[in-house]
Amino acid sequence: MTRRLQSRRHDPASRAVAARAGRTERLRRSARVWRLTARNGARFVAHRVRRRASPASRRAALDDAFAMRTADDVARELGNMKGALMKAGQLVSFVVESLPEPAQQALSQLYADAPPMSADLASGVVRDEFGRDPEHLFLDWSPEPVAAASIGQVHRAVTRDGRLVAVKVQYPGVGTAIEADLANADVLYRLVSSFTLKGLDTRALVDELRGRMRDELDYRIEAANVAELRAAFADHPFVSIPAVIPEHSGRTVLTTEWVEGLSWNEFLAVATPEARRRAGESIWRFAQHAILRLGLFNGDPHPGNYRFSPHGDVTFLDFGMVKRWGPGEWERLAPCMDAIIVERDPELLVAAMERSGFLRPDHGLDPRAVYDYVSSPYRPYLTDTFRFTREFMRDTVQRIIDVNGPHATVIEAIDMPPSFVMLDRVVWGVSALLGKLDLEGPWRAMLLEYRVDAPPATDLGRQELAWRVARGDASSR
């Protein structure tokens, strides 16, 4: 089977057919995005005219209706498109908290309701990867998927030695679709811009996405990410990562231990306040430990990547989009973060941003204005106690991207390298989760545990410190 596939790949006629198919797919998807962008552009112009002609009391309702129609249109179009376009929609769908609730629900379909492939196609992917039908490879195989996402879907199976497993099967042809998307960077820029509020650095977001999407196509890379993070969090008191089953994993198939648990929406429907607190703090601490201690973190913290117990225990899934700090990256960013959170010093922040290249030396900005703007997402860490709410997220997102507002000159002057976009994604994504959980806590003291090795501020912090001491990663206090 492998020799026949390789022979077809090297046949000139097959390559020509594949090239024509790639061009056709690229044109089809580009046309679809052009139509989507044109519709939303025309809708925006009409909305602006209607808004100007309406009394102030009706404008908020008109804004909500416009956002809802746009988000629903995007979700409908992208929900039927496997590949980078859908992934781009997923990356922003959970962060745009400034949209009204119906619009957020429409965009949330991008990570919940991707149409599945047929049972025969899924079996064909497994057969091409391992040379055997899944019914022969596994003791038991469920042909119907239990979950579907942007580049693959998950099937339940039982291995020959009796282990219950989750088998993620990549959509056939998704590589061609993604390559077509990645070759059309301008289309991606326009796509993201068509349904995000103006001012968001969509180019940096898309460039970082393009740099990582090809890795996400190779499930062997994800398997290595899972193994590395699972080892790093081995025996952790509140972080669980299912193990990879190597003998049933390859480039287009990834098999891991099966995890029972509630989805995000199921958990929200039944969770007690204590369960919400445990789940939210566990997700937050997982991200901080990975970013600040490991330099290795999941860059896509949307709700579909977690499973919950009713008591708030969390299992972490999907490590295809993992970010690693490159040489000097964290060293460049850390002084700016410390100036904001540890020192809370505008002058120190501006000096650090100038040294790091985030600001030109001749910017001429008032340090207090820079600090006021740059510290906006980090308000939870500038006070002893803070409650994450959806209103905080909505107001902060609007403040950050308001290019015509009071911080316009600061926004124009700041140069954020694309390599930090995934960190922003984690900050915004985790904050959005905490806002939906409506969690209050000593977040500043908790963050200082990770940044300056401060004493633990909560029970979970104490549990994590005991775990680190047992591993020899820290000394007891």
C-alpha positions in Angstrom: 0.0 0.0 0.0 2.7 2.5 1.0 4.7 1.7 -2.2 1.7 2.2 -4.4 0.9 5.5 -2.7 4.4 6.7 -3.1 4.5 5.7 -6.8 1.3 7.7 -7.5 2.8 10.7 -5.7 5.8 10.7 -8.0 3.9 10.1 -11.3 3.9 13.2 -13.5 0.3 12.8 -14.5 -0.8 12.5 -10.9 1.2 15.6 -9.9 -0.4 17.6 -12.7 -3.9 16.4 -11.6 -3.1 17.3 -8.0 -1.8 20.7 -9.0 -5.0 21.5 -11.0 -7.1 20.3 -8.1 -5.1 22.5 -5.7 -5.6 25.6 -8.0 -9.3 24.8 -8.3 -9.7 24.4 -4.5 -7.8 27.7 -3.9 -10.0 29.6 -6.3 -13.2 28.1 -4.9 -12.2 29.0 -1.3 -10.9 32.4 -2.2 -14.2 33.2 -4.0 -16.1 32.1 -1.0 -14.2 34.4 1.3 -14.5 37.3 -1.2 -18.2 36.8 -1.2 -18.3 36.7 2.6 -16.2 39.9 2.8 -18.3 41.7 0.2 -21.5 40.8 2.0 -20.2 42.0 5.3 -18.8 45.2 3.8 -22.1 46.0 2.2 -23.9 45.2 5.4 -21.5 47.5 7.3 -22.2 50.4 5.0 -25.9 49.9 5.3 -25.6 49.6 9.0 -23.7 52.9 9.3 -26.3 54.7 7.2 -29.2 53.3 9.3 -27.4 54.0 12.5 -26.8 57.7 11.7 -30.5 58.1 10.8 -31.7 56.5 14.0 -32.2 58.0 17.5 -29.5 57.3 20.1 -31.9 55.0 22.0 -32.0 52.6 19.1 -28.3 52.5 18.1 -27.3 49.8 20.7 -30.0 47.5 19.3 -28.9 48.1 15.7 -25.2 47.4 16.7 -26.2 44.1 18.3 -28.3 43.1 15.2 -25.4 43.9 12.9 -23.0 41.9 14.9 -25.4 39.0 15.1 -26.0 38.9 11.3 -22.2 39.1 10.6 -21.2 36.5 13.1 -23.9 34.1 11.9 -22.9 34.6 8.3 -19.2 33.8 9.1 -20.1 30.8 11.2 -22.3 29.4 8.5 -19.7 29.8 5.8 -16.7 28.7 7.7 -18.5 25.8 9.5 -18.5 24.0 6.1 -14.9 24.7 5.3 -12.1 22.5 6.8 -8.7 24.1 7.1 -6.9 27.3 8.0 -9.9 29.5 7.3 -12.0 27.7 9.9 -9.1 27.7 12.3 -8.7 31.4 12.0 -12.3 31.8 12.9 -11.9 29.6 15.9 -8.9 31.6 17.1 -10.9 34.8 17.4 -14.4 33.4 18.1 -14.0 33.0 21.8 -12.0 36.1 22.4 -14.3 38.7 20.9 -16.2 39.3 24.1 -17.3 42.7 23.0 -19.9 41.0 20.7 -23.4 40.4 22.1 -24.2 37.0 23.4 -26.1 35.7 20.3 -23.2 36.7 18.1 -20.8 34.8 20.4 -23.0 31.8 20.3 -23.0 31.9 16.5 -19.2 32.0 16.3 -18.9 29.3 19.0 -20.3 26.9 16.4 -16.9 27.0 14.7 -15.4 24.8 17.4 -18.5 22.8 18.2 -20.3 21.8 15.0 -18.0 21.2 12.2 -19.7 18.7 9.8 -18.2 15.2 10.1 -16.8 13.1 7.3 -18.4 9.8 6.4 -17.5 6.5 8.1 -16.0 5.2 4.9 -13.7 8.2 4.6 -12.6 8.0 8.2 -11.8 4.2 7.7 -9.9 5.0 4.6 -7.6 7.5 6.5 -6.8 4.8 9.1 -6.3 2.2 6.4 -3.9 4.4 4.5 -1.9 5.2 7.7 -1.6 1.7 9.0 -2.5 -0.6 6.1 -5.5 -2.1 8.0 -9.1 -1.2 8.4 -9.9 0.2 11.8 -12.3 -2.7 12.5 -9.2 -5.0 12.2 -6.7 -2.7 13.9 -8.9 -2.2 16.9 -10.9 -4.7 19.0 -13.9 -2.3 18.7 -14.3 0.7 16.5 -17.2 3.3 16.5 -17.7 4.4 12.9 -19.7 7.5 14.1 -17.5 10.4 15.4 -18.0 11.7 18.9 -16.5 15.1 18.1 -15.6 17.1 15.0 -13.3 20.1 14.6 -11.4 22.0 12.0 -8.9 19.4 10.7 -10.0 16.1 12.1 -12.7 14.2 14.0 -12.6 11.8 17.0 -13.8 8.2 17.1 -14.1 6.0 20.2 -12.3 2.6 20.0 -10.9 -0.2 22.1 -7.4 -1.5 21.5 -6.6 -5.2 21.2 -5.3 -5.2 24.8 -8.6 -3.7 26.1 -7.8 0.0 26.4 -10.6 2.5 25.7 -9.1 5.2 23.4 -9.9 8.3 21.5 -8.8 8.2 17.8 -8.4 11.5 16.1 -8.6 11.1 12.3 -7.6 13.8 10.0 -9.9 14.8 7.2 -8.6 13.6 3.8 -7.7 16.5 1.6 -7.4 18.9 4.5 -3.7 19.4 3.8 -4.5 20.6 0.3 -7.2 22.9 1.7 -4.8 24.4 4.3 -2.0 24.8 1.8 -4.4 26.7 -0.4 -5.4 28.9 2.5 -1.8 29.5 3.6 -0.8 30.5 0.0 -3.5 33.2 0.2 -2.3 35.2 3.2 -4.2 38.3 1.9 -7.4 36.3 1.9 -6.8 35.3 5.5 -6.2 38.9 6.5 -9.4 40.0 4.8 -11.3 37.1 6.4 -10.3 37.9 9.9 -10.8 41.6 9.4 -14.3 40.9 8.1 -15.7 39.9 11.5 -13.4 41.3 14.1 -13.6 44.9 15.3 -11.2 47.2 13.5 -7.9 47.8 15.1 -7.1 44.2 16.0 -3.7 43.3 14.6 -5.0 40.7 12.3 -1.8 40.4 10.2 0.2 39.4 13.3 -2.5 36.9 14.3 -2.6 35.4 10.8 1.2 35.3 10.3 1.6 33.4 13.6 -1.2 31.1 12.6 0.4 30.4 9.2 3.7 29.6 10.8 2.1 26.9 13.0 -0.6 25.4 10.9 1.7 23.1 8.9 3.0 21.6 12.1 -0.6 21.0 13.2 -1.2 18.9 10.1 1.3 16.3 11.3 -0.1 14.5 14.2 3.3 13.0 15.0 4.3 16.5 16.1 1.2 16.8 18.4 2.0 13.4 19.8 5.5 14.6 20.7 4.0 17.8 22.3 1.6 15.6 24.4 4.4 13.4 25.6 6.6 16.4 26.5 3.8 18.1 28.4 2.6 14.9 30.0 6.1 14.3 31.4 6.4 17.9 32.6 3.0 17.6 34.5 3.5 14.0 35.6 1.7 13.3 39.0 0.4 16.9 39.1 -2.3 17.4 41.7 -4.9 19.0 39.3 -3.6 18.8 35.7 -4.4 15.7 33.7 -3.2 15.0 30.2 -4.2 11.7 28.5 -1.3 9.5 27.2 -0.6 8.9 23.5 -0.9 5.3 22.2 2.2 5.4 19.9 1.5 2.1 18.1 -1.8 3.6 16.8 -0.6 7.1 16.0 0.9 8.5 12.9 0.9 11.5 10.6 -2.9 11.6 10.1 -4.1 9.5 13.1 -3.6 10.3 16.7 -4.7 7.8 19.4 -4.8 8.7 23.1 -6.4 7.4 26.3 -10.2 7.9 26.4 -11.3 10.7 28.8 -14.8 10.7 30.3 -16.0 14.2 31.2 -18.3 17.1 30.7 -17.9 19.5 27.8 -17.6 23.2 28.7 -21.3 23.9 28.2 -22.3 20.8 30.1 -20.0 21.8 33.0 -21.4 25.3 33.2 -24.9 23.9 33.4 -24.2 21.8 36.5 -21.1 23.2 38.2 -21.3 24.5 41.8 -19.4 27.8 42.6 -16.6 25.7 44.2 -16.4 23.5 41.1 -16.2 26.6 38.9 -13.4 28.0 41.1 -11.4 24.8 41.0 -11.8 24.4 37.2 -11.0 28.1 36.4 -8.0 28.2 38.7 -6.7 24.9 37.3 -6.8 26.2 33.7 -5.2 29.5 34.8 -2.4 27.7 36.7 -1.8 25.2 33.9 -1.2 28.2 31.5 1.1 30.1 33.9 3.2 27.1 34.7 3.6 26.2 31.1 4.4 29.8 29.9 6.6 31.0 32.8 8.3 27.8 34.0 8.4 25.6 30.9 8.5 28.1 28.0 6.1 25.7 26.2 2.4 26.3 26.1 -0.8 25.5 24.2 -1.6 28.5 22.0 -5.3 27.6 21.5 -7.2 27.6 24.9 -10.7 27.4 23.6 -13.4 25.6 25.5 -13.4 22.5 23.3 -9.9 21.6 24.6 -11.0 20.7 28.1 -13.1 18.0 29.8 -14.4 18.5 33.3 -15.6 16.4 36.2 -18.6 17.7 38.1 -16.3 18.7 40.9 -14.1 20.9 38.7 -11.2 18.5 37.8 -9.9 19.3 34.3 -8.3 17.2 31.6 -6.4 19.1 29.0 -6.7 18.0 25.3 -5.4 19.0 21.9 -1.8 20.2 21.7 -1.4 20.7 17.9 -0.8 24.5 18.2 2.0 24.6 20.8 4.2 27.7 21.2 7.8 27.5 22.4 9.8 30.5 23.3 12.6 31.0 20.8 16.1 32.2 21.8 15.8 35.6 23.5 12.0 35.9 23.1 11.0 35.7 26.8 14.1 37.7 27.8 12.8 40.4 25.5 9.3 40.4 26.9 9.9 39.7 30.6 11.1 43.2 31.6 8.0 44.7 30.1 5.8 42.3 32.0 7.6 43.0 35.2 7.3 46.7 34.8 3.6 46.4 34.5 2.8 43.7 37.1 5.6 43.6 39.6 6.8 47.2 39.7 3.7 48.9 38.3 6.0 51.7 37.0 5.1 53.6 33.8 8.6 55.0 33.3 10.2 51.6 33.8 7.6 50.1 31.3 8.4 52.6 28.6 12.2 52.1 29.0 11.7 48.4 28.8 9.5 48.7 25.7 12.1 50.9 24.0 14.9 48.4 24.7 12.8 45.5 23.5 11.8 47.3 20.3 8.1 47.6 21.1 8.5 51.4 21.0 10.8 53.6 18.9 13.0 55.8 21.1 11.6 58.9 19.5 7.9 58.0 20.1 7.3 61.1 22.4 4.5 59.4 24.3 3.5 60.1 27.9 4.6 57.1 30.0 1.4 57.2 31.9 -0.6 57.0 28.7 1.4 54.0 27.6 1.0 52.2 30.9 -2.7 53.0 31.0 -3.2 51.3 27.7 -0.7 48.4 27.8 -1.8 47.4 31.3 -5.5 47.1 30.4 -5.5 43.3 30.0 -3.5 42.9 33.2 -5.8 44.8 35.5 -6.6 41.6 37.4 -3.0 41.5 38.5 -2.7 45.1 39.7 -4.9 44.8 42.7 -5.1 42.4 45.6 -8.5 40.9 44.7 -10.2 40.9 41.3 -13.4 39.4 39.8 -13.2 38.3 36.2 -16.5 39.1 34.5 -17.8 39.2 30.9 -18.2 42.9 31.3 -14.5 43.3 32.1 -13.6 41.3 29.0 -16.0 43.3 26.8 -14.8 46.7 28.0 -11.1 45.7 27.9 -11.3 44.3 24.3 -13.1 47.5 23.2 -10.5 49.6 24.9 -7.6 47.8 23.4 -8.9 47.9 19.8 -10.4 51.4 19.7 -8.1 53.0 17.2 -10.1 56.2 17.3 -10.3 56.4 21.1 -8.2 58.1 23.7 -5.2 55.7 23.2 -5.0 56.1 19.4 -1.5 57.5 19.4 -0.3 54.7 21.7 -1.9 52.0 19.5 -0.3 53.5 16.4 3.2 53.6 18.0 3.4 50.1 19.5 5.1 47.4 17.4 4.1 43.9 18.6 6.1 41.1 17.0 4.0 38.3 15.6 5.8 35.8 17.8 3.9 37.1 20.8 0.5 36.8 19.2 0.0 33.3 20.7 0.8 34.6 24.2 -1.9 37.3 23.6 -4.2 34.5 22.5 -3.6 32.6 25.8 -4.0 35.8 27.9 -7.3 36.7 26.2 -8.6 33.2 25.9 -8.0 32.2 29.6 -9.4 35.6 30.7 -12.5 35.0 28.7 -13.0 31.6 30.3 -12.6 33.1 33.8 -15.0 35.9 32.9 -17.6 33.3 31.8 -17.0 31.5 35.1 -17.3 34.9 37.0 -14.4 34.0 39.2 -12.9 36.2 42.0 -9.5 35.6 43.5 -6.1 36.9 44.6 -4.8 36.8 41.0 -1.9 39.2 41.6 -0.5 37.1 44.5 -1.1 34.0 42.4 0.8 35.4 39.4 3.7 36.4 41.6 4.1 32.8 42.6 5.2 32.1 39.0 7.1 35.3 38.3 9.0 35.9 41.5 8.6 32.6 43.4 6.2 34.2 46.0 4.5 32.0 48.6 1.3 30.2 47.4 -1.9 32.3 47.7 -4.5 29.5 47.5 -4.9 25.8 48.3 -4.2 24.8 44.7 -1.0 26.9 44.9 0.1 25.0 48.0 -0.7 21.7 46.3 1.4 22.7 43.3 4.3 23.8 45.4 4.3 20.5 47.3 4.3 18.7 43.9 7.3 20.8 42.7 9.2 20.1 45.9 8.6 16.4 45.6 10.0 16.6 42.0 13.0 18.6 43.1 11.8 21.6 41.1 11.5 23.9 44.1 12.4 24.3 47.8 9.8 24.2 50.5 9.1 27.4 52.4 
